Amino acid sequence: MAKGDKINFSTPSGFPEFLPSEKRLELYLLDIIRRVFESYGFTPIETPAVERLEVLQAKGNQGDNIIYGINPILPPNRQAERDKSGETGSEARALKFDQTVPLAAYIARHLNELTFPFARYQTDVVFRGERAKDGRFRQFRQCDIDVVARRELSLLYDAQMPAIITEIFEAIKIGDFLIRINNRKVLTGFFKSLGIAENQIKSCIGIVDTLEKIGESKVKQDLEKEGISTGQAQKIIEFIKIDGSVDEVLDKLKHLGQNLSETEELSLGVTELETVIAGVRNLGVAENRFCIDLSIARGLDYYTGTVYETTLLGHEALGSICSGGRYEELVGVFLGEKMPGVGISIGLTRLISRLLKAGILNTLAATPAQVMVVNMQEDLMPTYLKVSQHLRQAGINVITNFDKRPLGKQFQLADKQGIQFCVIIGSEEAAAQKSSLKDLKTGEQVEVLLENLAEEVKRRLK
């Protein structure tokens, strides 16, 4: 780089960074999510940001979404180190695009160290090689939970997922939302009953999954392009539009099954839906929080049973704010045995971006500090430090202003950072073991004994 050339220090496209107020909001939401996850017994793990490419492509190839890479080629003076490690510069690597496929590899690597069913959560960053645009990122944080078992996994784990989603979004207070539930066996069973070939069902599910984005007529056109007859396409549209209360939809599905041939898989899907819905109700989820939506398909290859998508009512254009489902063969692809699992994912970075833009969430104050101890006199700094520590030991977040400046400027600095209270101690207050406590929100200023200061601040923070 030539001397005098300017360095481009702008962020790479699609890779977000946060101001303090935004990062504090993310941490606040992460804390809520973590507490709910752990209340159901989920335990945290972490997997590498980089995985072997063959691992990421083992099931449900993401194609253009993968950000590829290779091992760096070490310089000549470290050639022996590379040879000793057994790694070469040609080994294909890629950044993980989700948490589920790496989870499968993680379980395969630690099979004998884990207990099953294995319930884990992750709040890691993932990477997608897609076009960066408003609300879409190449790097974003996902909050995932999954339960994986060996051979059999109770459908009541599927029922827990809507209960967990409900607790999280009610705690965040984002407004009314609806968890839309379906079962892939219901869709595939119905397609089979129409005489649609096995090798066409995967593409049909992918097309149905785009209904909200492209509309009914385009779905019908795309189905016909896949070789589905006009009559079959119309029946698919009519099927995925079945609506009503949860019980009404279940009744309609049972009635439909009685009038179709080869409905074994459809009937199994309906039975699984009934079991999941009963569990959701027993877990106390309100009826207005969930429904059965037969258009929910989840396009990824590995889903085989229950699937979920969550919509924020009145803001449907935001898309799904939490989704997931059950899979039977994803983990087994590495081990050669049946290991069913079920999970959900919240794309937190995308969600925060969308909710901030829609005015549903607001950023937090730039600092977690609740109190600023202002600097009136340099010779009183020992007092300011002792008072600050006393407040911190009482559980109050404190900034001590080490720089001497006009009192009004210190108030402005505190207010700009969202700090509500300032503690003012001059020579007279110090001698009398008192302080003035100023509330920057109301303008009120009261005199408080230093021994009562922490209690007074805590009382006013409530």
N, C-alpha and C positions, 0 to 999 in steps of 0.2 A: 504494500500500500504506500503510495507516494505521500511524502510529507505535505501536510496541508489539506489532503483529501478528507472530506467529511464522512463519518461513519453513519450508516443508516441504522438507527437504533429502534426503529418502529417494530412492533410485534409482528411475527410471521402471521400470514393470513390464516384465520381459523383457530388460532391458539390464544385463548383469552387470558387476561390478567385482571386482577381485581383491585379497586381502591379499598382502603381499610373498611369503609362502611359496607361495601359489598361482601368482602371476605368475612366480616363479622356476621352478616346475615347468613352466609353459607354455613359457618360454624354453628350458629344457633339452630339452623334447620337440621344439620348433621347430628347435633346432640339430641334433638327430639326423635329423629329416626333411629339413632342408636339405642335410646332408652326403650322404645317400643320393640325393636328387634330383640333386645336382650330380655325383655319381659316375657317373651315366648321361648326363651332358652337358646336363642341363636348365639353362636360364638364367633369371634372375629378371626379372619385369616388374611393373609396377603399373598398374592402370586406375582411373579415377575412381570414387569411392563413388556418385556420381550419374550416371545415364545418361538419355538421352532415352527417354521412355516407349515410343515406337514401336520403339526398338531392343530394349528388354527384352521387348516383346510380339511380336517378329518371328517367333519360332518357339517353340512350347511355352508358350503363354500361361499365366502362373502365377496369374492372377485375384486371388483374395483374399490371396495371399502377397505381393503387391507393396505396398510402402509408398510411397504417392504423394506428390508435392509439386509446386510450381510455383516459377518464379523469383520472388524477392522484388520487390515494386514499390518502386522507389527513391523517396526523398522529392523534393519539388518542386525543391529546390536542386541535385539531381543528375539532373534530367530530361534535360538535354542529354547527359550521360554515357551514359544508357540509350539514347537515340536513336542516338548515335554507334556504340554496340556492336551495334546491330541486334537486340538481344534485347527481348522484351516479357514482361510479367508473366503472360501467358496460355500461354506455352510449357510443355507438360507435361513434368515431370521425375519421376524415381522413384529410390529407392535400389536398388542392384543386389542381386538376390536370390541370385545365384550368380556364379561366375567364368567360366563357359563362354560364355554369351551375350555378356558384355562382351569376352571374348577374340575372338570372331568379329568384333565391331565394331572392335576394336584392330587385327586383321590387315587388315581392309578399309582402315583409316585409314593404315596403315604398310606397305602391300603392297610397295612398291618399295624399302623400307629393310630388309626382312627376307630371310633366306635360308631355303630350304625343303629338306627338312622342317624346320619350325620347332618346336623343343621348348622349352617354357617352364614355369616354376613360379611360383605365387603363393601367398602366405600372408596374404592380406588379410582384412579384416572384411567380412561381407555382412549383409544385413538381410531379415527375413521378417516380414510383417504377420500373424502367426498368434497364436493364443491362448497367452499365456505360461503355462507350467506347469513342474513339476519336470523338469529335463533338457532343456527346450525353451526357446529364447531367440529374441528378436526381433533381437538383434545377436550374431553369433558369428564366430569365425575359422575359415576354411576353408583347407586346404592342398591345392592342386590342381596336377596336372601334365597337360599335353596335348601331343600331337604332331600337327601339321597339315601336310598336303602339298598340292601342286597336282596334281590329276588322280588320282594313284595313291599309296597308302600301304601299305607292306608289312605283312602280318599279323604279322610278327615284332615290330613295335611293340606289338601287342596282347599278345604273349607276354611282353614285358618287364614289363608292369604287375603280374602276380602276383609276379614276382621282386622288384620294388621294394617291394610291399606286405610280402612276407615279410621282407626285410632290415630294414624299419622296425620291424615289430612284434616281431621277434626281438631287435632292439637295445633296444627299450623294455622287454622282458621282462614282457609282460603275460599270459603263459601260452599255452596251446594255442589256435590259431585255425584257421579253415578258409575258404579262398577259393573261393566257389561261382561257377562259370563256366557261361555259357549263350550262345546266339546267337539274336538276335531273328528271323533268317531261319528257324531251325528251328521256332520257334513259328508265325510267319506262314505258313510253308509247310505246316505240319500243319493249321492252320485252313483254308487254301485246299483242301487235299485232302479235308476233310470237307464241302466245298461251302458254307462260311460266306462270306457276301458281303464284298467288299472294305471296304465302309463299316461293317461290324460288327467287323472285326478289331481296330481301335484300342481299342474299348471292351472287347473280350475280353481283350486284353493287360493293360489296366488292372485288370480283375477278377482275373485270374490272379496279378497282382503283389500282391494283398491276401491271398493264401492263408494266410500265417503269422499275419496279424492276425485274420482272421475265420473261418478254418477251412474244411474241405472242403465241408460241407453248405451253408454260406452262399455259397460261391463258386458252387456248382452252382445255387442259387436265383437268384443275381444274373445268371448267364449266361442262365438261362431267361427272366428279366425282359427281357433284351436281345433276345429273339426266337430264342435258340438252342434247338433241340429238346432234349428230355430225353436222347435217344440221343446227340446230339452233345456235350451237356454231360458225360455220363458218359465218353465217349471222351476228352474233354479232361482230365478228372480222372485217368483211367488213364494218359494220356500224361505229364502233368507229375509223376506219381508213379514213373515209371521210375527205378530206382536200381541200385546196384552199383558196381563199380570203374569208373574212367574208361574203360578198354578195353571193359568189359562194356556200359556205356551206349552207347558208340559202335557196338558190334556190334548191339545191339538197335535202334538208330536206322536203321542200314543195312538190317537185315532188315525193319523196318517199312516203309521206303521202297520195298522191292520188292513190297509187297502193297497199295500205295495208288496212286491215280491222281493226275495233276497234282502231282508231287513235285519239280519242278525246283528250286524255291526251298528246299525242305526239304533236298534233296541238297547244294545249294550251302552251306547253313548247316552241315551235318555235315562237309563238306570243310574249311570254314573252322575249325571246332572242332578237327578233327584237326591242322591246321597249327599252330594256337595251342598246343594241348597238347604237340605235339612240341617247339615252341620253349621252352615252360615247362620241360620236362624237360631240354633241352639247356642251359638256364641254371642247372641244378642245384637247382631247387626240389624239396624233398622231397615224395614222393608223399602223405604224410599232411597236407600243407598245402593241397591243392586237390582239387576234385571237379567233376563235371558235375552241375548241378542244373537240370532243365528247368522248374522253377517260377519261376526268376529271370527277371524280365521288365523291370525298371526302367521305371516308369510314364511318364517324360518322353517327349514326342513325338519328340525328335530322335535317339534311339538307333536304329540300323539293323542292327548286327551283334553283335559280341562284347559281352557285359555281365558285370559282376562285382558280387558282394556278399561281404563278409567278416564272419564270425560268430566271436565269442569263445566257445569251447566251454565248457560249464558255466554260461555267462551269456548264453544265447540271447535272454533277455528284453531285453537291452540293444539288440537290433536290429543292423542293419548298422553296422560301425565304419569301413568304407571301401568305397566303391562307385564305379561308373562304367561306361564302355563306349565303343563306336565309333559315330560319326555320319558321315553322308555329305553332308548338305545344309545344315548349320547355318551354316557360314561363307559358303557360296555364296549364301545368301539375300541377302547384302549386295552381292555382286559379280557374280552371274549366271554363275558357273563352278563346276565340281565341285572341292571342297576337302575331302577326307575327313580325319577326325581321330579320335583315341582318347585317352581320359584317365580319371583317377581322382580322387577327392576324399575327404579326411579332414576331417570336421567336428570340428576340434580342441577347441573350447570345449565342445561337447556330449560329446565323448569323455572329456575330463578330468573333467567333472562326473559322468558315469556311473561311471567307473573309481574315482574317489575315494569315491563313495558305496558302491560294492561292495567297497571295501577292497583293490582290485587295485593301485592306485597310492597313494602317500603324498606329501604335500606335502614340499617341501624346507625347509631351515632358512630363517628369515626374512631372513637376510643372507648374501651370498656370502663374507663375511669369514671367514678361517680362524684368525686371530690377533688378539687385542686387546693392545696395549701399554698397560698400566695406568699411572695417574698417581700416583706415590708422593710426589713433591715438585715443586712448581711451578718451582723453579729448575733442575730437570733436564729441562724441556721441550725444550730444544735437542737433548739426547741422545735423547729419545723420538722426536723428529721424524726425526733422522738414522737411528736404528735402523729406524723404520717404512719409510723410503724404501729402505733397504738390503734389507729383506724384500720390498718390492714389486718392486724391480728383479730379484729372484730368482724372480719369478713367484708370489709368495704374496700373498693378499688380506688387507689389514690395516686395522683400525680403531684409531686413536690416541685414547685417552680424554683429552680436553682438560679435563674437569671433575674437580677434586679431591674425592674422597669416600672413605669407609672402604673398605679393600681388599675386605672381604667383600661389600659392595654392588657393587663393580666386577665381582667374580666372578659374582654373581647376574645382573648386566646381560649379561655375556658368555654365560652359560649359557642365559638366556632367548632369546637370539637364535640359539642353536645354534652358537656359536663354541667350538671345542674347546680352543684353547691361549691362555694368558695369559703375556705376557712381563713380568717383574717386575724393575725396576732401581731400587735405592735408592742412596744416596750411596756406600756401601761397594762395591757392585757396579760403579757407574760408575767409581770410582777404579781398580778392578782390571780394567776392561774385560770384565766378566762380566754375566750375567743369570741369573735363575731362570726356568725354563720349566715352567709348571704345565699338566698335562693335566686338564681339567675332567671328562672322561669317566671316567678311572681314579683321579683324585686324586693321581697321581704327580707329584712336583716334582723337577726335576734342575737342577744348575748347569751352565751352558754359556758358553764364551767367546763374546763378541759376534761375533768373526770366523767362528765356526762355527755361529752361531745359525740362519742360513737353511738350511744343509745339514741340521742336526738336525731342524728343523721339517719339511722335505720328507721326510726319512727316516720320521718318525713319521706323516705324512699318508698314506703308501702303504698 
